Amino acid sequence: MTTSTPSRGTAIRATKLARDFNDIPAVDGVDLEITDGEIYGFLGPNGAGKSTTVRMLCTLLAPTSGEAIVAGYDVVANPGAVRLRIGVALQEASLDPKQTGAELLRLQARLYGLPKSVARRRVQELGELIDLGDALHRPIATYSGGMKRRLDLAAALVHNPGLLFLDEPTTGLDPVSRARVWEEVSRLNREWGVTIFLTTQYLEEADALADRVGIIDAGRIVAEGTPTELKRSIGTDVIVVRTEGDAALAAPSVEQVEGVLQVEVRRHELVVSTSDGPATVSGVAVALSTCGVTVRDLTLRSPTLDDVFLELTGARFQNENDNENERENKK
């Protein structure tokens, strides 16, 4: 492993980074280059290698092979130097329910060696940033899930790092709490200039926050670019058909429509890819009317990051909301 400093402006550089577990690759030769001040979204379903990658970059897990330079230091040769310069908020917040939010932040500041006067100032600054108000002085046991996430975010920032790792920061949060976390992440990047490495399984989260996105599947990055670039790379429009009955019954008829490139069946839904949506949608509607399936609604839209993932891997993302819906449908 080398200890050379990366070129100016590079926050993270990984070269052929890999990690095996019992000879089974979890991360299989990942190359990354992330610039200072960037929000980089790291997308992939559960088990794709997102968390393993971030744990290696944060020095919590040693690579099997390859190299990673983070904040100017090799994660294997100089892990202590890396840890002093990064903030990390992992999926599960490790918060003592008996402490108040302010006590937790003061303890974190002292662990990083900040003088008491500096620690007090940082607690005040971070309390304003995450907008917990008087709750900052209440026991953490009284906090909602969203409040705990925001406090964990503040704890990761207490030593004023230039690089922040957020590993699925909004998993399990309700939509309102998720939006609040998004606001805080955007403000950190915009007003404080913090570089953010964001792993997520929520496609809309990456679309809303990330300057660039990397999609990882089976331990390998299969695509990288801005959200707009990735969506344009498909070059297709999408017609979404929701049906009352089994959508699979309509698929053969829709596949025969001129201009239809691909039809995916997803429970009570057809996702139709076409190179010219406006010209194809009427033919799809006619085909649906002849196959005996009741249509609830039909929508023409532009591609999403989910469509990009489908194009690249042959599978769609399935987050916890999908799982909940599937369980409901089985009842």
C-alpha positions in Angstrom: 0.0 0.0 0.0 1.3 3.5 -0.8 0.9 6.6 1.3 1.0 9.2 -1.4 -1.4 12.1 -1.2 -3.9 12.3 -4.1 -4.1 15.2 -6.4 -5.5 18.4 -5.1 -9.3 18.5 -4.9 -9.7 14.7 -4.4 -11.6 13.7 -1.3 -11.7 9.9 -2.0 -9.8 7.8 -4.4 -10.2 4.0 -4.5 -8.4 1.7 -6.9 -9.5 -1.9 -7.4 -10.9 -2.0 -3.9 -12.0 -5.4 -2.9 -13.3 -7.3 0.1 -14.0 -11.1 0.4 -15.8 -13.0 3.1 -14.9 -16.6 3.2 -13.6 -16.3 -0.3 -16.9 -14.9 -1.5 -16.5 -11.3 -2.9 -18.7 -8.7 -1.3 -16.8 -5.8 -3.1 -15.1 -6.8 -6.3 -12.6 -4.2 -7.6 -14.3 -0.8 -7.0 -12.7 2.3 -8.6 -13.8 5.7 -7.2 -12.7 9.3 -7.5 -14.8 11.9 -5.6 -13.9 15.6 -5.5 -13.9 18.0 -2.6 -17.3 19.6 -2.1 -19.2 16.9 -4.0 -22.3 14.9 -2.8 -21.7 11.4 -4.2 -24.7 9.0 -4.1 -23.9 5.3 -3.8 -26.8 3.3 -5.0 -27.6 -0.4 -4.8 -30.1 -2.8 -3.3 -29.4 -4.7 0.0 -26.4 -6.9 -0.3 -24.9 -5.1 -3.3 -21.8 -4.1 -1.4 -22.6 -0.5 -0.4 -22.1 -0.8 3.4 -19.0 -3.0 3.0 -17.4 -0.3 0.7 -18.2 2.5 3.1 -16.8 0.5 6.1 -13.5 0.1 4.2 -13.4 3.8 3.3 -14.0 4.6 7.0 -11.2 2.3 8.2 -13.7 0.0 10.0 -13.0 -2.9 7.7 -9.7 -3.8 6.0 -9.7 -4.4 2.3 -8.8 -7.8 0.9 -6.9 -6.1 -1.9 -6.8 -2.7 -3.7 -6.1 0.7 -2.3 -8.2 3.6 -0.9 -7.0 7.2 -0.2 -9.4 9.1 2.0 -8.8 12.8 3.0 -5.3 12.4 1.8 -4.3 9.3 3.7 -4.2 5.6 3.0 -6.9 3.8 4.9 -4.6 0.9 5.8 -1.3 2.7 6.4 -2.8 5.7 8.2 -6.2 4.9 9.6 -5.9 7.2 12.5 -5.2 10.2 10.3 -8.3 9.3 8.2 -10.5 9.0 11.2 -9.6 12.5 12.5 -10.6 14.0 9.2 -13.9 12.3 8.5 -17.4 12.1 10.1 -19.4 8.9 10.0 -23.1 8.2 10.5 -23.8 4.5 10.0 -27.2 2.8 9.5 -27.8 2.2 13.2 -27.3 5.2 15.4 -25.3 4.3 18.6 -27.0 6.7 21.1 -27.2 6.4 24.9 -30.9 6.9 25.6 -30.1 8.1 29.1 -28.0 11.0 27.9 -29.4 14.3 26.6 -28.6 15.3 23.1 -26.3 18.1 24.4 -24.4 15.7 26.7 -23.8 13.3 23.8 -22.4 16.1 21.6 -20.2 17.3 24.5 -18.8 13.8 25.1 -18.1 13.4 21.4 -16.3 16.7 21.3 -14.1 15.7 24.3 -13.3 12.3 22.7 -11.9 14.2 19.7 -9.8 16.3 22.1 -11.7 19.6 21.7 -11.2 22.1 24.6 -14.2 22.7 26.8 -14.8 26.2 25.4 -14.6 24.9 21.8 -16.9 22.0 22.7 -19.5 24.3 24.1 -19.5 26.4 21.0 -19.7 23.4 18.7 -22.7 22.0 20.6 -24.5 25.4 20.2 -23.7 25.6 16.5 -24.7 22.0 15.8 -27.9 22.4 17.9 -28.9 25.3 15.6 -27.9 23.3 12.5 -30.2 20.3 13.3 -32.9 22.5 14.8 -33.8 20.3 17.8 -34.6 23.3 20.0 -35.3 22.5 23.7 -35.2 18.8 22.9 -31.4 19.0 22.8 -31.6 19.1 26.6 -34.0 16.2 26.9 -33.0 12.5 27.3 -32.5 10.8 23.9 -35.0 8.2 25.0 -37.7 10.8 24.3 -36.6 11.4 20.7 -38.4 10.3 17.6 -36.5 8.3 14.9 -36.0 11.5 12.8 -34.6 13.4 15.8 -32.2 10.6 16.6 -31.0 10.6 13.0 -30.4 14.3 13.1 -28.5 14.1 16.4 -26.4 11.3 15.0 -25.6 13.5 12.1 -24.5 16.3 14.5 -22.3 13.9 16.4 -20.5 13.0 13.2 -19.8 16.7 12.6 -18.7 17.7 16.0 -15.0 17.8 15.1 -15.7 19.8 11.9 -14.7 17.2 9.4 -14.4 18.1 5.7 -15.7 14.7 4.6 -18.9 13.0 5.8 -20.0 9.4 5.3 -23.8 8.8 5.6 -24.8 5.1 5.3 -28.5 5.0 4.5 -29.3 7.9 6.8 -33.1 7.9 6.2 -33.8 4.2 6.2 -36.9 3.6 8.4 -37.9 7.3 8.6 -41.3 8.6 7.8 -41.6 11.0 4.8 -41.5 14.2 6.9 -38.4 13.1 8.9 -36.7 12.0 5.7 -37.3 15.4 4.1 -35.8 17.1 7.2 -32.6 15.0 6.9 -32.4 15.8 3.2 -32.6 19.5 4.1 -29.7 19.1 6.7 -27.5 17.2 4.2 -28.1 19.9 1.5 -27.3 22.7 3.9 -24.1 21.0 5.2 -22.8 20.8 1.6 -24.0 24.2 0.5 -23.2 26.3 3.5 -20.3 24.4 5.2 -18.7 22.9 2.1 -18.7 19.4 3.5 -18.0 16.6 1.0 -20.6 13.9 1.4 -20.5 10.2 0.5 -24.1 9.0 0.7 -25.2 5.4 0.4 -28.8 4.8 -0.1 -31.4 2.4 -1.5 -33.9 5.3 -2.0 -33.6 6.3 -5.6 -35.5 9.6 -5.1 -32.9 10.5 -2.4 -30.0 10.2 -4.7 -31.9 12.1 -7.4 -32.6 14.9 -5.1 -29.3 15.2 -3.3 -26.4 13.8 -5.4 -24.2 15.6 -7.8 -23.0 12.3 -9.1 -24.2 8.7 -8.6 -22.5 5.4 -8.7 -24.6 2.2 -9.0 -23.2 -0.9 -7.4 -24.5 -4.4 -8.1 -23.0 -7.6 -6.9 -19.9 -5.8 -5.6 -19.1 -3.9 -8.8 -19.9 -0.4 -10.0 -22.0 -0.9 -13.1 -22.7 2.8 -13.9 -21.6 6.3 -12.8 -22.6 9.8 -13.7 -25.0 12.6 -12.8 -28.6 11.5 -12.3 -29.6 13.3 -15.5 -26.8 11.6 -17.5 -27.8 8.2 -16.2 -31.4 8.7 -17.0 -30.7 10.0 -20.5 -28.4 7.0 -21.1 -31.4 4.8 -21.4 -32.9 6.8 -24.3 -36.4 5.5 -23.7 -39.7 6.8 -22.4 -41.7 4.7 -19.9 -45.5 3.9 -19.9 -46.7 2.6 -16.5 -50.0 0.7 -16.6 -51.7 -0.3 -13.3 -54.4 -2.9 -13.5 -57.1 -4.4 -11.3 -56.3 -8.0 -12.1 -53.1 -9.8 -13.0 -51.0 -7.5 -15.2 -49.2 -10.5 -16.8 -52.4 -11.2 -18.8 -51.9 -8.0 -20.7 -48.2 -8.3 -21.4 -48.4 -10.4 -24.6 -50.7 -8.0 -26.3 -48.7 -4.9 -25.2 -45.5 -6.5 -26.4 -46.9 -6.6 -30.0 -47.5 -2.9 -30.1 -45.2 -1.1 -32.6 -42.6 1.0 -30.8 -42.6 -1.1 -27.6 -39.1 -2.2 -26.7 -39.7 -4.1 -23.4 -42.5 -5.0 -21.0 -41.8 -5.7 -17.4 -44.6 -7.2 -15.2 -44.6 -6.2 -11.6 -47.5 -7.5 -9.6 -50.5 -5.4 -10.8 -48.3 -3.1 -12.9 -46.8 -3.1 -16.4 -43.7 -1.0 -17.1 -43.4 -0.5 -20.8 -40.2 0.9 -22.4 -40.5 2.7 -25.7 -38.3 5.0 -27.8 -41.3 7.4 -28.5 -43.8 7.5 -25.7 -46.3 10.0 -27.2 -46.5 8.0 -30.4 -46.8 4.6 -28.6 -49.1 5.3 -25.8 -52.3 5.2 -27.9 -51.3 1.8 -29.3 -50.7 0.5 -25.8 -54.2 1.7 -24.7 -55.8 0.0 -27.7 -54.0 -3.3 -26.9 -55.1 -3.1 -23.3 -58.7 -2.7 -24.3 -58.7 -6.0 -26.2 -57.1 -8.3 -23.6 -59.8 -8.3 -20.9 -57.8 -6.6 -18.2 -59.3 -3.6 -16.3 -56.9 -0.7 -16.3 -56.8 1.5 -13.2 -54.5 4.2 -14.7 -52.0 4.7 -17.5 -49.1 7.1 -17.2 -46.4 8.3 -19.6 -43.2 9.5 -17.9 -39.5 10.0 -18.4 -37.0 7.4 -17.2 -36.0 7.2 -13.5 -32.9 5.9 -11.8 -34.9 2.7 -11.1 -35.2 2.3 -14.9 -31.5 2.8 -15.2 -30.9 0.0 -12.7 -33.3 -2.3 -14.5 -31.6 -1.6 -17.8 -28.1 -2.4 -16.4 -28.9 -5.4 -14.1 -32.3 -6.8 -15.2 -33.7 -6.1 -11.8 -35.4 -3.2 -10.0 -34.6 -1.8 -6.6 -36.7 -3.1 -3.8 -36.7 -1.0 -0.7 -38.6 -1.5 2.5 -41.7 0.1 1.2 -41.8 -2.4 -1.6 -41.4 -5.2 0.9 -44.3 -3.8 3.0 -46.5 -3.6 0.0 -45.7 -7.2 -1.0 -46.5 -8.4 2.5 -49.8 -6.6 2.3 -50.7 -8.2 -1.0 -50.0 -11.6 0.4 -52.5 -11.1 3.3 
